[in-house]
Amino acid sequence: MVKVRKMEMILLLILVIVVAATAANVTYDHRALVIDGKRKVLISGSIHYPRSTPEMWPELIQKSKDGGLDVIETYVFWSGHEPEKNKYNFEGRYDLVKFVKLAAKAGLYVHLRIGPYVCAEWNYGGFPVWLHFVPGIKFRTDNEPFKEEMQRFTTKIVDLMKQEKLYASQGGPIILSQIENEYGNIDSAYGAAAKSYIKWSASMALSLDTGVPWNMCQQTDAPDPMINTCNGFYCDQFTPNSNNKPKMWTENWSGWFLGFGDPSPYRPVEDLAFAVARFYQRGGTFQNYYMYHGGTNFDRTSGGPLISTSYDYDAPIDEYGLLRQPKWGHLRDLHKAIKLCEDALIATDPTITSLGSNLEAAVYKTESGSCAAFLANVDTKSDATVTFNGKSYNLPAWSVSILPDCKNVAFNTAKINSATESTAFARQSLKPDGGSSAELGSQWSYIKEPIGISKADAFLKPGLLEQINTTADKSDYLWYSLRTDIKGDETFLDEGSKAVLHIESLGQVVYAFINGKLAGSGHGKQKISLDIPINLVTGTNTIDLLSVTVGLANYGAFFDLVGAGITGPVTLKSAKGGSSIDLASQQWTYQVGLKGEDTGLATVDSSEWVSKSPLPTKQPLIWYKTTFDAPSGSEPVAIDFTGTGKGIAWVNGQSIGRYWPTSIAGNGGCTESCDYRGSYRANKCLKNCGKPSQTLYHVPRSWLKPSGNILVLFEEMGGDPTQISFATKQTGSNLCLTVSQSHPPPVDTWTSDSKISNRNRTRPVLSLKCPISTQVIFSIKFASFGTPKGTCGSFTQGHCNSSRSLSLVQKACIGLRSCNVEVSTRVFGEPCRGVVKSLAVEASCS
């Protein structure tokens, strides 16, 4: 017995020693986060675990690491983890522990942004809607009921992380936590209570004793020792509120979110790289891309309102988990160049000097002789040539050059060395053997959702009820039903005219049914005003109004009080005589949700499904179901909902989110190309104007079986499900790249230790690599060394061209997975003197 106890003590001692050896001490000073006594230059990227699947996480994390990230940043989603009070969910897409451990396994740190308010274009800002009904509660202010709930959930998350030993102080990957989120943007609306609330939030977080620092973003009055951090498209001018705190950027928006009815925003990588380089140039040491992978708003998680199901965000890793090139590659090279400067960056503050109008140099120089420099041209139009340390450097407009040795350029933000890789969706019919629409239709079954009141839990109330307070967001749908008597002599029945039903709603979609038939509909973000001509009959008429939410508000002061639904007025007006009837104050019957939701049509089989032909189409309020085989291969899968109207879809019981392919973007604001030069804003660079905002909806591969998959739709607007098709997103075979003689050589020619590259460092190189390991370059579609014109797919020769271009590139590349071609007259000869020449290549892989 004594020997057993001795052995137990020895094992316990070994365990203590192991934990002590792996635990990290994380602090900070005015320059950087300090890990085990050493300052760190850190590059981070946001991946929100519920917006992808556990099966996707390892590859997403590895691609992030390969792209040069040190840290994975994520919010914690209260509404997902506690959908009902004290009923927790940490499984599947909400397995936070697994996600953090996978980041650790890959050798990455984690920044855990607990909030618990997250914004994030997430439904209700990440708050569970039950919170709204806590007696006496007022969100995000010095309110005891709110603070009690906030502390309870925050403590729950911290304790869970501690139990799993996931804080760096325990040997885990979490080096930083965040409390609250962007409160400084709106705190003035809450008056004096905002200041006491922020002080309480900081004190509460610190009392949880995580052993790592905490931050507050966009909070200039963040109390010590909270680190206040910056969010925005640019943060180079940001200054922390204390000289003892590092300059940190928690959200560098890599693109922007998509809304239903909006064109698709994107952010040129030259501008994104410029913003990052400027931040590190001017003293920053921690920067995070929001998003690095955006993912998908599955189920009913999208906020807004009217945020799309896709949360792609134009991120370096796209919604489906594929690399977005050249964005990912150009940023990877930027990260390598920044890391070449790390010793100098962490050792000292920058010395910033002017090199001319809109021209700037920042130098980091240590006593030991390490030196790194950043040369910036912030002019939005004019390139410049500057002299620095006796040497001449070309700086394109709106660019930064990074010199890890204060002499040679390793990277310029405007000069891309990574090839554009085409991606495309390959469509196939819903059934693997194709077939006509009639054949497909015969394989669908349907159930008609009743119009109006059909459930036993319907209830009567005088007047019009606000939707969120009525549904508690248990469903997108709320029925407002009214029976009204019309006498034969009333002007509403005058022959040759129609009465007008006037409806005002807070959003986001309204359908009006008169005597069981759809009379009209409308949609809007916060205000809908409809005048619908209707036919009435003598006697009793039934007015059924279906109000639909498309995500709850997630941002702004008092966003939790932003209402939804039909709040009036609702009036019946005579088209001829001008008389009207106020319907708003009458006795309405209400039904929360749909009958099909209650009976579980999305997830449970039912004998009610009708399979007989013809299949009813282009009619509102119909449930559809079919079975399908998974698309062949391993590429990411999407459903193209073209031909349908609006609704929600499920695959094998999993909700892929709201679909709305009939929501069309406006015609204004898009251009064929977007100049990266000059300050970016959310509507600067837009595409897909006049087209559906989203037609393709992600179906994770892990949700599919080889055959026998079940697709269920609730089509609320009216459409034809037989037009649905599947698409697999494939990395295309085309590679395109243009590299000029003024490009720096590949950053990989530098070594991190000596910062001395090979003897060819001064020569730029065009590098091509097929994206799939089994591919090789089998053809060169275009090659021109000289003054080529155009972009990928439309390259043409300019007035100057080396006749040897095509043959030399073919010789260097065909048959290989990757190739490097020096961009110089030494290789291609001199086709024209006195001109900076470029090599443009379009290649195909197979």
Protein Blocks (a to p, Z undefined) as FASTA:
>chain_A
ZZmmmmmmmmmmmmmmmmmmmpccddddfkbcceehiacddddddddfklpcfklmmmmm
mmmmmnopabdcddddfklmmmbghiacfehjllmklmmmmmmmnopacdddekjankjo
pghhlpafklmmgghiaehiacfklmmmmmmmmmmmmmmmmmnopafklopabfbdcede
hklmmmmmnmmmlmmmmmmmmmmmmmnonopacddehilklccfbdcddedjbfklpccf
bfkbccddfbdcfbbcddehiacddddfklmmmmmmmmmmnopabdcdddfblbjaehjl
bghehiafblnlopabdfkopacdfklmmmmmmmmmmmmmmmmmmmpccddddebehiac
dddddfkopacdddddfbfkbccdddeehiacdddehiadddfkomaccbdfklccbdcd
ddddddddfblngpafklmmmmpccddddehjfbfkbccdedjddfklmnnomafbdcdd
ddddddfkbmklgghiacddddddebjbdcddeehiafbdcddfkbccddddddddehjd
ddddddddehiafedehklmpcedjebjaddddfklopacdfklmccdddehjfklmnom
mmpccfkbcfbdcddehiehiaddddddddehjbdcdddfehiabdcddeehiagbjcdf
kbccdfehiafbdcfehcddfklpcghihiafblbdcddfklpcfbhpacddddfkopaf
klpccddddddfbdcddddfkbccdfklpcfklopacfklmpccdddddfbfkbccfbdf
bdcedjdedjehiaccdfbdcfklmmmmmmmmgopabdcddddfklnopfbghiacdddd
ddddZZ
